Every structure is written in structure tokens, then in C-alpha cells.
Amino acid sequence: MELEQTLLPHLSVNISAKLITSLKILQLSSEELSQTISQEMTDNPALEIEEQALCAICGAPLQDGACPECHPGAQPVADSPADVADYDASSYMETRDRQRNQDGEEDYDPISLVASDMSLSEYLLGAMRNGLPGEDFDIADYLVGSLDEFGYLTVSDDEVAEALNVSVERVR
């Protein structure tokens, strides 16, 4: 009698309850997934949904209201004289009053202070402030103001240069 030990490769899948649940979730459409989550929320009151704001450009999670992927080293730009002239005291007062009203509440959310409906021109100007030198803000403002409702530029480089008394190369 001889004893011999051999190793035979054998592959098997152990199906667990977690795997079955995961497969069911992966098969759901987004609408079905939303309905399933809503149903689970009503069935289990201990569950909470924690929503995280995402960047509109790349989809990365926002940190302190800014995208670390799109604007990694965004430094605040010093106010130019044009910015000081465009200062809107009424919006500052409304924001300050909202903050005062919410300071005593436990559900204070600083994200709620951010304007939720930002126009395309406001978004573009804010994004350009991070990448342009201060002397080109007037050109950027003029160009953004010259966009039509579909986002196309309605003026030529020559027209912009003439209107702002700058060189065409600088506009380009």
C-alpha cells in the first residue's frame, strides 16, 4: 500500500447571498434602481441617503464647492477695479440674512447658500477667472456676452479687438 498526495486544480464558484443581491442590483435600470432604493428607504427607517455634489464637467465629487480635478490649484484672484464696480450689495445682504437665519438651526447647509441656477455665462466667466491673466478678463467678458443661446460666438476676432481697443492677436 502506497499513499500519494496530488494537487488537482479545481475551480468552483461559491454563490453567496451578497453575490445574488449584487447581481440583481446590477441588472436593474436606473429607474428600477431608484424605485428599489425608495422602497428600501420606506421599509427600513434607519437608512439614510447621503447625496454628494458632483462636478458638472468631469463628474468628480466636489470638495468645498470646487472640483479638485478641473481646477486643482485654483487660487483666488485679486479683485480688479471692474469687479469692485460690479459689486452687488443687495445679493450680499440677502446671503448674510440667510446665514443669520440659519445660524441657529441644526440643519445648516452651507451648500444651500450657493446659487443653484447658474447661467452658462456666469459659469464660463468663473471658470475663465482661474485660467486667464487679469488683463484679459475684459476680453473674456465680451466674448462670453457675445455667445448666442446655443453657445456659438456671434462676433469675429476683428470686431472684438476694435470694440475693446486691443490687438487681434491678444483676442485670439
Chimera marker file (.cmm) of the C-alpha trace (Angstrom):
<marker_set name="trace">
<marker id="1" x="0.000" y="0.000" z="0.000" r="1" g="1" b="0" radius="0.5"/>
<marker id="2" x="1.264" y="3.319" z="-1.057" r="1" g="1" b="0" radius="0.5"/>
<marker id="3" x="-0.078" y="6.749" z="-0.136" r="1" g="1" b="0" radius="0.5"/>
<marker id="4" x="0.271" y="9.502" z="-2.624" r="1" g="1" b="0" radius="0.5"/>
<marker id="5" x="-0.806" y="13.101" z="-2.430" r="1" g="1" b="0" radius="0.5"/>
<marker id="6" x="-1.518" y="15.047" z="-5.605" r="1" g="1" b="0" radius="0.5"/>
<marker id="7" x="-2.794" y="18.528" z="-6.220" r="1" g="1" b="0" radius="0.5"/>
<marker id="8" x="-5.618" y="18.797" z="-8.680" r="1" g="1" b="0" radius="0.5"/>
<marker id="9" x="-6.702" y="22.294" z="-9.664" r="1" g="1" b="0" radius="0.5"/>
<marker id="10" x="-10.391" y="22.768" z="-9.192" r="1" g="1" b="0" radius="0.5"/>
<marker id="11" x="-12.320" y="25.964" z="-9.755" r="1" g="1" b="0" radius="0.5"/>
<marker id="12" x="-15.698" y="26.487" z="-8.173" r="1" g="1" b="0" radius="0.5"/>
<marker id="13" x="-17.945" y="29.440" z="-7.610" r="1" g="1" b="0" radius="0.5"/>
<marker id="14" x="-19.401" y="29.900" z="-4.181" r="1" g="1" b="0" radius="0.5"/>
<marker id="15" x="-22.626" y="31.779" z="-4.583" r="1" g="1" b="0" radius="0.5"/>
<marker id="16" x="-23.416" y="33.821" z="-1.528" r="1" g="1" b="0" radius="0.5"/>
<marker id="17" x="-26.407" y="35.949" z="-0.664" r="1" g="1" b="0" radius="0.5"/>
<marker id="18" x="-24.303" y="39.069" z="-1.243" r="1" g="1" b="0" radius="0.5"/>
<marker id="19" x="-23.386" y="37.910" z="-4.756" r="1" g="1" b="0" radius="0.5"/>
<marker id="20" x="-27.019" y="37.223" z="-5.623" r="1" g="1" b="0" radius="0.5"/>
<marker id="21" x="-28.070" y="40.647" z="-4.329" r="1" g="1" b="0" radius="0.5"/>
<marker id="22" x="-25.242" y="42.335" z="-6.218" r="1" g="1" b="0" radius="0.5"/>
<marker id="23" x="-26.240" y="40.626" z="-9.457" r="1" g="1" b="0" radius="0.5"/>
<marker id="24" x="-29.862" y="41.667" z="-9.009" r="1" g="1" b="0" radius="0.5"/>
<marker id="25" x="-28.836" y="45.286" z="-8.416" r="1" g="1" b="0" radius="0.5"/>
<marker id="26" x="-26.555" y="45.320" z="-11.460" r="1" g="1" b="0" radius="0.5"/>
<marker id="27" x="-29.398" y="44.114" z="-13.674" r="1" g="1" b="0" radius="0.5"/>
<marker id="28" x="-31.714" y="46.980" z="-12.702" r="1" g="1" b="0" radius="0.5"/>
<marker id="29" x="-32.212" y="50.014" z="-14.904" r="1" g="1" b="0" radius="0.5"/>
<marker id="30" x="-31.684" y="53.417" z="-13.338" r="1" g="1" b="0" radius="0.5"/>
<marker id="31" x="-35.437" y="53.895" z="-12.874" r="1" g="1" b="0" radius="0.5"/>
<marker id="32" x="-35.856" y="50.454" z="-11.308" r="1" g="1" b="0" radius="0.5"/>
<marker id="33" x="-32.839" y="51.105" z="-9.077" r="1" g="1" b="0" radius="0.5"/>
<marker id="34" x="-34.348" y="54.396" z="-7.924" r="1" g="1" b="0" radius="0.5"/>
<marker id="35" x="-37.647" y="52.671" z="-7.128" r="1" g="1" b="0" radius="0.5"/>
<marker id="36" x="-35.837" y="49.882" z="-5.265" r="1" g="1" b="0" radius="0.5"/>
<marker id="37" x="-33.906" y="52.396" z="-3.173" r="1" g="1" b="0" radius="0.5"/>
<marker id="38" x="-37.108" y="54.281" z="-2.378" r="1" g="1" b="0" radius="0.5"/>
<marker id="39" x="-38.805" y="51.043" z="-1.343" r="1" g="1" b="0" radius="0.5"/>
<marker id="40" x="-35.869" y="50.078" z="0.893" r="1" g="1" b="0" radius="0.5"/>
<marker id="41" x="-35.963" y="53.552" z="2.476" r="1" g="1" b="0" radius="0.5"/>
<marker id="42" x="-39.632" y="53.148" z="3.367" r="1" g="1" b="0" radius="0.5"/>
<marker id="43" x="-39.115" y="49.577" z="4.632" r="1" g="1" b="0" radius="0.5"/>
<marker id="44" x="-36.131" y="50.484" z="6.821" r="1" g="1" b="0" radius="0.5"/>
<marker id="45" x="-36.369" y="53.895" z="8.560" r="1" g="1" b="0" radius="0.5"/>
<marker id="46" x="-32.783" y="53.555" z="9.846" r="1" g="1" b="0" radius="0.5"/>
<marker id="47" x="-31.409" y="54.006" z="6.319" r="1" g="1" b="0" radius="0.5"/>
<marker id="48" x="-30.348" y="57.462" z="5.140" r="1" g="1" b="0" radius="0.5"/>
<marker id="49" x="-29.357" y="58.661" z="1.694" r="1" g="1" b="0" radius="0.5"/>
<marker id="50" x="-26.229" y="60.771" z="1.660" r="1" g="1" b="0" radius="0.5"/>
<marker id="51" x="-26.063" y="62.695" z="-1.597" r="1" g="1" b="0" radius="0.5"/>
<marker id="52" x="-22.761" y="64.133" z="-2.730" r="1" g="1" b="0" radius="0.5"/>
<marker id="53" x="-22.468" y="67.026" z="-5.150" r="1" g="1" b="0" radius="0.5"/>
<marker id="54" x="-20.617" y="66.172" z="-8.355" r="1" g="1" b="0" radius="0.5"/>
<marker id="55" x="-18.720" y="68.346" z="-10.817" r="1" g="1" b="0" radius="0.5"/>
<marker id="56" x="-20.763" y="69.210" z="-13.900" r="1" g="1" b="0" radius="0.5"/>
<marker id="57" x="-17.697" y="68.871" z="-16.131" r="1" g="1" b="0" radius="0.5"/>
<marker id="58" x="-15.936" y="65.672" z="-15.070" r="1" g="1" b="0" radius="0.5"/>
<marker id="59" x="-18.301" y="64.075" z="-12.535" r="1" g="1" b="0" radius="0.5"/>
<marker id="60" x="-15.776" y="64.027" z="-9.685" r="1" g="1" b="0" radius="0.5"/>
<marker id="61" x="-17.015" y="64.762" z="-6.139" r="1" g="1" b="0" radius="0.5"/>
<marker id="62" x="-16.794" y="68.426" z="-5.165" r="1" g="1" b="0" radius="0.5"/>
<marker id="63" x="-14.634" y="69.476" z="-2.232" r="1" g="1" b="0" radius="0.5"/>
<marker id="64" x="-15.635" y="72.766" z="-0.576" r="1" g="1" b="0" radius="0.5"/>
<marker id="65" x="-17.758" y="73.597" z="-3.619" r="1" g="1" b="0" radius="0.5"/>
<marker id="66" x="-14.871" y="73.284" z="-6.116" r="1" g="1" b="0" radius="0.5"/>
<marker id="67" x="-13.726" y="70.411" z="-8.290" r="1" g="1" b="0" radius="0.5"/>
<marker id="68" x="-10.209" y="69.222" z="-7.423" r="1" g="1" b="0" radius="0.5"/>
<marker id="69" x="-9.892" y="67.570" z="-10.875" r="1" g="1" b="0" radius="0.5"/>
<marker id="70" x="-10.905" y="70.503" z="-13.100" r="1" g="1" b="0" radius="0.5"/>
<marker id="71" x="-9.298" y="73.281" z="-11.016" r="1" g="1" b="0" radius="0.5"/>
<marker id="72" x="-6.579" y="71.588" z="-8.936" r="1" g="1" b="0" radius="0.5"/>
<marker id="73" x="-4.650" y="74.645" z="-7.795" r="1" g="1" b="0" radius="0.5"/>
<marker id="74" x="-7.290" y="77.300" z="-8.150" r="1" g="1" b="0" radius="0.5"/>
<marker id="75" x="-6.117" y="80.322" z="-6.260" r="1" g="1" b="0" radius="0.5"/>
<marker id="76" x="-8.484" y="83.204" z="-5.623" r="1" g="1" b="0" radius="0.5"/>
<marker id="77" x="-7.816" y="86.119" z="-7.949" r="1" g="1" b="0" radius="0.5"/>
<marker id="78" x="-7.463" y="89.605" z="-6.508" r="1" g="1" b="0" radius="0.5"/>
<marker id="79" x="-10.402" y="91.873" z="-7.256" r="1" g="1" b="0" radius="0.5"/>
<marker id="80" x="-9.877" y="94.084" z="-10.265" r="1" g="1" b="0" radius="0.5"/>
<marker id="81" x="-11.378" y="97.590" z="-10.360" r="1" g="1" b="0" radius="0.5"/>
<marker id="82" x="-14.088" y="96.281" z="-12.702" r="1" g="1" b="0" radius="0.5"/>
<marker id="83" x="-15.099" y="93.661" z="-10.114" r="1" g="1" b="0" radius="0.5"/>
<marker id="84" x="-15.392" y="96.281" z="-7.393" r="1" g="1" b="0" radius="0.5"/>
<marker id="85" x="-17.579" y="98.432" z="-9.647" r="1" g="1" b="0" radius="0.5"/>
<marker id="86" x="-19.902" y="95.465" z="-10.323" r="1" g="1" b="0" radius="0.5"/>
<marker id="87" x="-20.357" y="94.780" z="-6.595" r="1" g="1" b="0" radius="0.5"/>
<marker id="88" x="-23.976" y="93.937" z="-5.812" r="1" g="1" b="0" radius="0.5"/>
<marker id="89" x="-24.774" y="94.967" z="-2.241" r="1" g="1" b="0" radius="0.5"/>
<marker id="90" x="-28.318" y="93.551" z="-2.307" r="1" g="1" b="0" radius="0.5"/>
<marker id="91" x="-27.161" y="89.981" z="-3.043" r="1" g="1" b="0" radius="0.5"/>
<marker id="92" x="-24.601" y="90.251" z="-0.230" r="1" g="1" b="0" radius="0.5"/>
<marker id="93" x="-27.295" y="91.411" z="2.190" r="1" g="1" b="0" radius="0.5"/>
<marker id="94" x="-29.629" y="88.550" z="1.190" r="1" g="1" b="0" radius="0.5"/>
<marker id="95" x="-26.862" y="85.987" z="1.691" r="1" g="1" b="0" radius="0.5"/>
<marker id="96" x="-25.901" y="87.495" z="5.042" r="1" g="1" b="0" radius="0.5"/>
<marker id="97" x="-29.538" y="87.497" z="6.222" r="1" g="1" b="0" radius="0.5"/>
<marker id="98" x="-29.953" y="83.875" z="5.152" r="1" g="1" b="0" radius="0.5"/>
<marker id="99" x="-26.832" y="82.956" z="7.098" r="1" g="1" b="0" radius="0.5"/>
<marker id="100" x="-28.101" y="84.748" z="10.200" r="1" g="1" b="0" radius="0.5"/>
<marker id="101" x="-31.448" y="82.946" z="9.972" r="1" g="1" b="0" radius="0.5"/>
<marker id="102" x="-29.751" y="79.577" z="9.625" r="1" g="1" b="0" radius="0.5"/>
<marker id="103" x="-27.037" y="80.014" z="12.251" r="1" g="1" b="0" radius="0.5"/>
<marker id="104" x="-29.332" y="78.737" z="14.999" r="1" g="1" b="0" radius="0.5"/>
<marker id="105" x="-30.612" y="75.751" z="13.018" r="1" g="1" b="0" radius="0.5"/>
<marker id="106" x="-29.025" y="72.337" z="13.340" r="1" g="1" b="0" radius="0.5"/>
<marker id="107" x="-29.621" y="71.545" z="9.656" r="1" g="1" b="0" radius="0.5"/>
<marker id="108" x="-27.478" y="74.439" z="8.419" r="1" g="1" b="0" radius="0.5"/>
<marker id="109" x="-26.113" y="73.554" z="4.987" r="1" g="1" b="0" radius="0.5"/>
<marker id="110" x="-23.515" y="75.949" z="3.516" r="1" g="1" b="0" radius="0.5"/>
<marker id="111" x="-24.080" y="74.450" z="0.058" r="1" g="1" b="0" radius="0.5"/>
<marker id="112" x="-27.595" y="75.905" z="0.126" r="1" g="1" b="0" radius="0.5"/>
<marker id="113" x="-26.033" y="79.364" z="0.021" r="1" g="1" b="0" radius="0.5"/>
<marker id="114" x="-24.575" y="78.672" z="-3.403" r="1" g="1" b="0" radius="0.5"/>
<marker id="115" x="-26.820" y="79.759" z="-6.265" r="1" g="1" b="0" radius="0.5"/>
<marker id="116" x="-28.384" y="76.645" z="-7.719" r="1" g="1" b="0" radius="0.5"/>
<marker id="117" x="-29.286" y="78.054" z="-11.117" r="1" g="1" b="0" radius="0.5"/>
<marker id="118" x="-26.066" y="79.374" z="-12.613" r="1" g="1" b="0" radius="0.5"/>
<marker id="119" x="-26.258" y="80.610" z="-16.178" r="1" g="1" b="0" radius="0.5"/>
<marker id="120" x="-23.830" y="79.487" z="-18.856" r="1" g="1" b="0" radius="0.5"/>
<marker id="121" x="-22.189" y="82.901" z="-18.977" r="1" g="1" b="0" radius="0.5"/>
<marker id="122" x="-21.695" y="83.003" z="-15.179" r="1" g="1" b="0" radius="0.5"/>
<marker id="123" x="-20.190" y="79.525" z="-15.236" r="1" g="1" b="0" radius="0.5"/>
<marker id="124" x="-17.847" y="80.334" z="-18.138" r="1" g="1" b="0" radius="0.5"/>
<marker id="125" x="-16.641" y="83.566" z="-16.560" r="1" g="1" b="0" radius="0.5"/>
<marker id="126" x="-15.993" y="81.806" z="-13.265" r="1" g="1" b="0" radius="0.5"/>
<marker id="127" x="-14.054" y="79.051" z="-14.997" r="1" g="1" b="0" radius="0.5"/>
<marker id="128" x="-12.038" y="81.553" z="-17.045" r="1" g="1" b="0" radius="0.5"/>
<marker id="129" x="-11.023" y="83.511" z="-13.962" r="1" g="1" b="0" radius="0.5"/>
<marker id="130" x="-8.944" y="80.526" z="-12.897" r="1" g="1" b="0" radius="0.5"/>
<marker id="131" x="-7.021" y="80.287" z="-16.152" r="1" g="1" b="0" radius="0.5"/>
<marker id="132" x="-6.691" y="83.824" z="-17.507" r="1" g="1" b="0" radius="0.5"/>
<marker id="133" x="-4.468" y="86.699" z="-16.506" r="1" g="1" b="0" radius="0.5"/>
<marker id="134" x="-6.346" y="89.661" z="-15.045" r="1" g="1" b="0" radius="0.5"/>
<marker id="135" x="-5.775" y="91.918" z="-18.067" r="1" g="1" b="0" radius="0.5"/>
<marker id="136" x="-7.722" y="89.505" z="-20.296" r="1" g="1" b="0" radius="0.5"/>
<marker id="137" x="-10.908" y="89.458" z="-18.187" r="1" g="1" b="0" radius="0.5"/>
<marker id="138" x="-12.482" y="92.233" z="-20.267" r="1" g="1" b="0" radius="0.5"/>
<marker id="139" x="-11.918" y="90.240" z="-23.461" r="1" g="1" b="0" radius="0.5"/>
<marker id="140" x="-13.353" y="87.093" z="-21.872" r="1" g="1" b="0" radius="0.5"/>
<marker id="141" x="-16.367" y="89.028" z="-20.584" r="1" g="1" b="0" radius="0.5"/>
<marker id="142" x="-17.019" y="90.498" z="-24.045" r="1" g="1" b="0" radius="0.5"/>
<marker id="143" x="-16.677" y="87.095" z="-25.726" r="1" g="1" b="0" radius="0.5"/>
<marker id="144" x="-18.977" y="85.355" z="-23.249" r="1" g="1" b="0" radius="0.5"/>
<marker id="145" x="-21.502" y="88.167" z="-23.648" r="1" g="1" b="0" radius="0.5"/>
<marker id="146" x="-21.384" y="87.618" z="-27.414" r="1" g="1" b="0" radius="0.5"/>
<marker id="147" x="-22.460" y="83.977" z="-27.244" r="1" g="1" b="0" radius="0.5"/>
<marker id="148" x="-25.884" y="83.086" z="-28.635" r="1" g="1" b="0" radius="0.5"/>
<marker id="149" x="-28.376" y="80.771" z="-26.882" r="1" g="1" b="0" radius="0.5"/>
<marker id="150" x="-26.637" y="77.711" z="-28.380" r="1" g="1" b="0" radius="0.5"/>
<marker id="151" x="-23.174" y="78.736" z="-27.164" r="1" g="1" b="0" radius="0.5"/>
<marker id="152" x="-21.841" y="79.930" z="-30.523" r="1" g="1" b="0" radius="0.5"/>
<marker id="153" x="-19.802" y="83.108" z="-30.858" r="1" g="1" b="0" radius="0.5"/>
<marker id="154" x="-21.638" y="85.802" z="-32.829" r="1" g="1" b="0" radius="0.5"/>
<marker id="155" x="-18.712" y="88.224" z="-33.347" r="1" g="1" b="0" radius="0.5"/>
<marker id="156" x="-15.392" y="87.976" z="-35.144" r="1" g="1" b="0" radius="0.5"/>
<marker id="157" x="-11.955" y="88.486" z="-33.611" r="1" g="1" b="0" radius="0.5"/>
<marker id="158" x="-11.621" y="91.777" z="-35.510" r="1" g="1" b="0" radius="0.5"/>
<marker id="159" x="-14.899" y="93.107" z="-34.072" r="1" g="1" b="0" radius="0.5"/>
<marker id="160" x="-13.841" y="92.241" z="-30.524" r="1" g="1" b="0" radius="0.5"/>
<marker id="161" x="-10.409" y="93.823" z="-30.999" r="1" g="1" b="0" radius="0.5"/>
<marker id="162" x="-11.985" y="97.007" z="-32.382" r="1" g="1" b="0" radius="0.5"/>
<marker id="163" x="-14.604" y="97.224" z="-29.623" r="1" g="1" b="0" radius="0.5"/>
<marker id="164" x="-12.042" y="96.789" z="-26.822" r="1" g="1" b="0" radius="0.5"/>
<marker id="165" x="-9.127" y="98.630" z="-28.480" r="1" g="1" b="0" radius="0.5"/>
<marker id="166" x="-6.776" y="95.647" z="-28.225" r="1" g="1" b="0" radius="0.5"/>
<marker id="167" x="-4.809" y="93.681" z="-30.803" r="1" g="1" b="0" radius="0.5"/>
<marker id="168" x="-6.415" y="90.839" z="-32.745" r="1" g="1" b="0" radius="0.5"/>
<marker id="169" x="-3.621" y="88.509" z="-31.597" r="1" g="1" b="0" radius="0.5"/>
<marker id="170" x="-4.471" y="89.190" z="-27.975" r="1" g="1" b="0" radius="0.5"/>
<marker id="171" x="-8.147" y="88.434" z="-28.647" r="1" g="1" b="0" radius="0.5"/>
<marker id="172" x="-7.203" y="85.138" z="-30.332" r="1" g="1" b="0" radius="0.5"/>
<link id1="1" id2="2" r="1" g="1" b="0" radius="0.2"/>
<link id1="2" id2="3" r="1" g="1" b="0" radius="0.2"/>
<link id1="3" id2="4" r="1" g="1" b="0" radius="0.2"/>
<link id1="4" id2="5" r="1" g="1" b="0" radius="0.2"/>
<link id1="5" id2="6" r="1" g="1" b="0" radius="0.2"/>
<link id1="6" id2="7" r="1" g="1" b="0" radius="0.2"/>
<link id1="7" id2="8" r="1" g="1" b="0" radius="0.2"/>
<link id1="8" id2="9" r="1" g="1" b="0" radius="0.2"/>
<link id1="9" id2="10" r="1" g="1" b="0" radius="0.2"/>
<link id1="10" id2="11" r="1" g="1" b="0" radius="0.2"/>
<link id1="11" id2="12" r="1" g="1" b="0" radius="0.2"/>
<link id1="12" id2="13" r="1" g="1" b="0" radius="0.2"/>
<link id1="13" id2="14" r="1" g="1" b="0" radius="0.2"/>
<link id1="14" id2="15" r="1" g="1" b="0" radius="0.2"/>
<link id1="15" id2="16" r="1" g="1" b="0" radius="0.2"/>
<link id1="16" id2="17" r="1" g="1" b="0" radius="0.2"/>
<link id1="17" id2="18" r="1" g="1" b="0" radius="0.2"/>
<link id1="18" id2="19" r="1" g="1" b="0" radius="0.2"/>
<link id1="19" id2="20" r="1" g="1" b="0" radius="0.2"/>
<link id1="20" id2="21" r="1" g="1" b="0" radius="0.2"/>
<link id1="21" id2="22" r="1" g="1" b="0" radius="0.2"/>
<link id1="22" id2="23" r="1" g="1" b="0" radius="0.2"/>
<link id1="23" id2="24" r="1" g="1" b="0" radius="0.2"/>
<link id1="24" id2="25" r="1" g="1" b="0" radius="0.2"/>
<link id1="25" id2="26" r="1" g="1" b="0" radius="0.2"/>
<link id1="26" id2="27" r="1" g="1" b="0" radius="0.2"/>
<link id1="27" id2="28" r="1" g="1" b="0" radius="0.2"/>
<link id1="28" id2="29" r="1" g="1" b="0" radius="0.2"/>
<link id1="29" id2="30" r="1" g="1" b="0" radius="0.2"/>
<link id1="30" id2="31" r="1" g="1" b="0" radius="0.2"/>
<link id1="31" id2="32" r="1" g="1" b="0" radius="0.2"/>
<link id1="32" id2="33" r="1" g="1" b="0" radius="0.2"/>
<link id1="33" id2="34" r="1" g="1" b="0" radius="0.2"/>
<link id1="34" id2="35" r="1" g="1" b="0" radius="0.2"/>
<link id1="35" id2="36" r="1" g="1" b="0" radius="0.2"/>
<link id1="36" id2="37" r="1" g="1" b="0" radius="0.2"/>
<link id1="37" id2="38" r="1" g="1" b="0" radius="0.2"/>
<link id1="38" id2="39" r="1" g="1" b="0" radius="0.2"/>
<link id1="39" id2="40" r="1" g="1" b="0" radius="0.2"/>
<link id1="40" id2="41" r="1" g="1" b="0" radius="0.2"/>
<link id1="41" id2="42" r="1" g="1" b="0" radius="0.2"/>
<link id1="42" id2="43" r="1" g="1" b="0" radius="0.2"/>
<link id1="43" id2="44" r="1" g="1" b="0" radius="0.2"/>
<link id1="44" id2="45" r="1" g="1" b="0" radius="0.2"/>
<link id1="45" id2="46" r="1" g="1" b="0" radius="0.2"/>
<link id1="46" id2="47" r="1" g="1" b="0" radius="0.2"/>
<link id1="47" id2="48" r="1" g="1" b="0" radius="0.2"/>
<link id1="48" id2="49" r="1" g="1" b="0" radius="0.2"/>
<link id1="49" id2="50" r="1" g="1" b="0" radius="0.2"/>
<link id1="50" id2="51" r="1" g="1" b="0" radius="0.2"/>
<link id1="51" id2="52" r="1" g="1" b="0" radius="0.2"/>
<link id1="52" id2="53" r="1" g="1" b="0" radius="0.2"/>
<link id1="53" id2="54" r="1" g="1" b="0" radius="0.2"/>
<link id1="54" id2="55" r="1" g="1" b="0" radius="0.2"/>
<link id1="55" id2="56" r="1" g="1" b="0" radius="0.2"/>
<link id1="56" id2="57" r="1" g="1" b="0" radius="0.2"/>
<link id1="57" id2="58" r="1" g="1" b="0" radius="0.2"/>
<link id1="58" id2="59" r="1" g="1" b="0" radius="0.2"/>
<link id1="59" id2="60" r="1" g="1" b="0" radius="0.2"/>
<link id1="60" id2="61" r="1" g="1" b="0" radius="0.2"/>
<link id1="61" id2="62" r="1" g="1" b="0" radius="0.2"/>
<link id1="62" id2="63" r="1" g="1" b="0" radius="0.2"/>
<link id1="63" id2="64" r="1" g="1" b="0" radius="0.2"/>
<link id1="64" id2="65" r="1" g="1" b="0" radius="0.2"/>
<link id1="65" id2="66" r="1" g="1" b="0" radius="0.2"/>
<link id1="66" id2="67" r="1" g="1" b="0" radius="0.2"/>
<link id1="67" id2="68" r="1" g="1" b="0" radius="0.2"/>
<link id1="68" id2="69" r="1" g="1" b="0" radius="0.2"/>
<link id1="69" id2="70" r="1" g="1" b="0" radius="0.2"/>
<link id1="70" id2="71" r="1" g="1" b="0" radius="0.2"/>
<link id1="71" id2="72" r="1" g="1" b="0" radius="0.2"/>
<link id1="72" id2="73" r="1" g="1" b="0" radius="0.2"/>
<link id1="73" id2="74" r="1" g="1" b="0" radius="0.2"/>
<link id1="74" id2="75" r="1" g="1" b="0" radius="0.2"/>
<link id1="75" id2="76" r="1" g="1" b="0" radius="0.2"/>
<link id1="76" id2="77" r="1" g="1" b="0" radius="0.2"/>
<link id1="77" id2="78" r="1" g="1" b="0" radius="0.2"/>
<link id1="78" id2="79" r="1" g="1" b="0" radius="0.2"/>
<link id1="79" id2="80" r="1" g="1" b="0" radius="0.2"/>
<link id1="80" id2="81" r="1" g="1" b="0" radius="0.2"/>
<link id1="81" id2="82" r="1" g="1" b="0" radius="0.2"/>
<link id1="82" id2="83" r="1" g="1" b="0" radius="0.2"/>
<link id1="83" id2="84" r="1" g="1" b="0" radius="0.2"/>
<link id1="84" id2="85" r="1" g="1" b="0" radius="0.2"/>
<link id1="85" id2="86" r="1" g="1" b="0" radius="0.2"/>
<link id1="86" id2="87" r="1" g="1" b="0" radius="0.2"/>
<link id1="87" id2="88" r="1" g="1" b="0" radius="0.2"/>
<link id1="88" id2="89" r="1" g="1" b="0" radius="0.2"/>
<link id1="89" id2="90" r="1" g="1" b="0" radius="0.2"/>
<link id1="90" id2="91" r="1" g="1" b="0" radius="0.2"/>
<link id1="91" id2="92" r="1" g="1" b="0" radius="0.2"/>
<link id1="92" id2="93" r="1" g="1" b="0" radius="0.2"/>
<link id1="93" id2="94" r="1" g="1" b="0" radius="0.2"/>
<link id1="94" id2="95" r="1" g="1" b="0" radius="0.2"/>
<link id1="95" id2="96" r="1" g="1" b="0" radius="0.2"/>
<link id1="96" id2="97" r="1" g="1" b="0" radius="0.2"/>
<link id1="97" id2="98" r="1" g="1" b="0" radius="0.2"/>
<link id1="98" id2="99" r="1" g="1" b="0" radius="0.2"/>
<link id1="99" id2="100" r="1" g="1" b="0" radius="0.2"/>
<link id1="100" id2="101" r="1" g="1" b="0" radius="0.2"/>
<link id1="101" id2="102" r="1" g="1" b="0" radius="0.2"/>
<link id1="102" id2="103" r="1" g="1" b="0" radius="0.2"/>
<link id1="103" id2="104" r="1" g="1" b="0" radius="0.2"/>
<link id1="104" id2="105" r="1" g="1" b="0" radius="0.2"/>
<link id1="105" id2="106" r="1" g="1" b="0" radius="0.2"/>
<link id1="106" id2="107" r="1" g="1" b="0" radius="0.2"/>
<link id1="107" id2="108" r="1" g="1" b="0" radius="0.2"/>
<link id1="108" id2="109" r="1" g="1" b="0" radius="0.2"/>
<link id1="109" id2="110" r="1" g="1" b="0" radius="0.2"/>
<link id1="110" id2="111" r="1" g="1" b="0" radius="0.2"/>
<link id1="111" id2="112" r="1" g="1" b="0" radius="0.2"/>
<link id1="112" id2="113" r="1" g="1" b="0" radius="0.2"/>
<link id1="113" id2="114" r="1" g="1" b="0" radius="0.2"/>
<link id1="114" id2="115" r="1" g="1" b="0" radius="0.2"/>
<link id1="115" id2="116" r="1" g="1" b="0" radius="0.2"/>
<link id1="116" id2="117" r="1" g="1" b="0" radius="0.2"/>
<link id1="117" id2="118" r="1" g="1" b="0" radius="0.2"/>
<link id1="118" id2="119" r="1" g="1" b="0" radius="0.2"/>
<link id1="119" id2="120" r="1" g="1" b="0" radius="0.2"/>
<link id1="120" id2="121" r="1" g="1" b="0" radius="0.2"/>
<link id1="121" id2="122" r="1" g="1" b="0" radius="0.2"/>
<link id1="122" id2="123" r="1" g="1" b="0" radius="0.2"/>
<link id1="123" id2="124" r="1" g="1" b="0" radius="0.2"/>
<link id1="124" id2="125" r="1" g="1" b="0" radius="0.2"/>
<link id1="125" id2="126" r="1" g="1" b="0" radius="0.2"/>
<link id1="126" id2="127" r="1" g="1" b="0" radius="0.2"/>
<link id1="127" id2="128" r="1" g="1" b="0" radius="0.2"/>
<link id1="128" id2="129" r="1" g="1" b="0" radius="0.2"/>
<link id1="129" id2="130" r="1" g="1" b="0" radius="0.2"/>
<link id1="130" id2="131" r="1" g="1" b="0" radius="0.2"/>
<link id1="131" id2="132" r="1" g="1" b="0" radius="0.2"/>
<link id1="132" id2="133" r="1" g="1" b="0" radius="0.2"/>
<link id1="133" id2="134" r="1" g="1" b="0" radius="0.2"/>
<link id1="134" id2="135" r="1" g="1" b="0" radius="0.2"/>
<link id1="135" id2="136" r="1" g="1" b="0" radius="0.2"/>
<link id1="136" id2="137" r="1" g="1" b="0" radius="0.2"/>
<link id1="137" id2="138" r="1" g="1" b="0" radius="0.2"/>
<link id1="138" id2="139" r="1" g="1" b="0" radius="0.2"/>
<link id1="139" id2="140" r="1" g="1" b="0" radius="0.2"/>
<link id1="140" id2="141" r="1" g="1" b="0" radius="0.2"/>
<link id1="141" id2="142" r="1" g="1" b="0" radius="0.2"/>
<link id1="142" id2="143" r="1" g="1" b="0" radius="0.2"/>
<link id1="143" id2="144" r="1" g="1" b="0" radius="0.2"/>
<link id1="144" id2="145" r="1" g="1" b="0" radius="0.2"/>
<link id1="145" id2="146" r="1" g="1" b="0" radius="0.2"/>
<link id1="146" id2="147" r="1" g="1" b="0" radius="0.2"/>
<link id1="147" id2="148" r="1" g="1" b="0" radius="0.2"/>
<link id1="148" id2="149" r="1" g="1" b="0" radius="0.2"/>
<link id1="149" id2="150" r="1" g="1" b="0" radius="0.2"/>
<link id1="150" id2="151" r="1" g="1" b="0" radius="0.2"/>
<link id1="151" id2="152" r="1" g="1" b="0" radius="0.2"/>
<link id1="152" id2="153" r="1" g="1" b="0" radius="0.2"/>
<link id1="153" id2="154" r="1" g="1" b="0" radius="0.2"/>
<link id1="154" id2="155" r="1" g="1" b="0" radius="0.2"/>
<link id1="155" id2="156" r="1" g="1" b="0" radius="0.2"/>
<link id1="156" id2="157" r="1" g="1" b="0" radius="0.2"/>
<link id1="157" id2="158" r="1" g="1" b="0" radius="0.2"/>
<link id1="158" id2="159" r="1" g="1" b="0" radius="0.2"/>
<link id1="159" id2="160" r="1" g="1" b="0" radius="0.2"/>
<link id1="160" id2="161" r="1" g="1" b="0" radius="0.2"/>
<link id1="161" id2="162" r="1" g="1" b="0" radius="0.2"/>
<link id1="162" id2="163" r="1" g="1" b="0" radius="0.2"/>
<link id1="163" id2="164" r="1" g="1" b="0" radius="0.2"/>
<link id1="164" id2="165" r="1" g="1" b="0" radius="0.2"/>
<link id1="165" id2="166" r="1" g="1" b="0" radius="0.2"/>
<link id1="166" id2="167" r="1" g="1" b="0" radius="0.2"/>
<link id1="167" id2="168" r="1" g="1" b="0" radius="0.2"/>
<link id1="168" id2="169" r="1" g="1" b="0" radius="0.2"/>
<link id1="169" id2="170" r="1" g="1" b="0" radius="0.2"/>
<link id1="170" id2="171" r="1" g="1" b="0" radius="0.2"/>
<link id1="171" id2="172" r="1" g="1" b="0" radius="0.2"/>
</marker_set>
